[in-house]
Amino acid sequence: MGTVTKIAQQIMTCITILAVGDGLQVAERAGVDLDAFEQLVRVSAGQSHIADHWREMLRRMDARTIELFYEGLRPALSVGHELGVPLPGTALAQQLIAQHLAPC
């Protein structure tokens, strides 16, 4: 159960990374003040540990860390397949994770 618990947590983390990255890209491209946007998100339904620490997280990213996120979703997709649980969000997160975590 410990392994499955870790896999389920990894799925949630990576999909949240994808959502935060998408939202911030839209806000930034539209010219929204990102400091103000982050403050708003902290008190909204979009609040998450990842959203709260996004910029700090990006500063610490390197190619190996990004690869670990990517590789961490392989067992998740395998377990989903074994259990007959479709995981389209997880598959998409795996495909796009490097795009959202690439150091600026």
Secondary structure as GFF3:
##gff-version 3
##sequence-region A 1 104
A	DSSP	alpha_helix	2	29	.	.	.	ID=ss1
A	DSSP	alpha_helix	34	42	.	.	.	ID=ss2
A	DSSP	alpha_helix	49	52	.	.	.	ID=ss3
A	DSSP	alpha_helix	54	60	.	.	.	ID=ss4
A	DSSP	alpha_helix	63	83	.	.	.	ID=ss5
A	DSSP	alpha_helix	88	101	.	.	.	ID=ss6
###
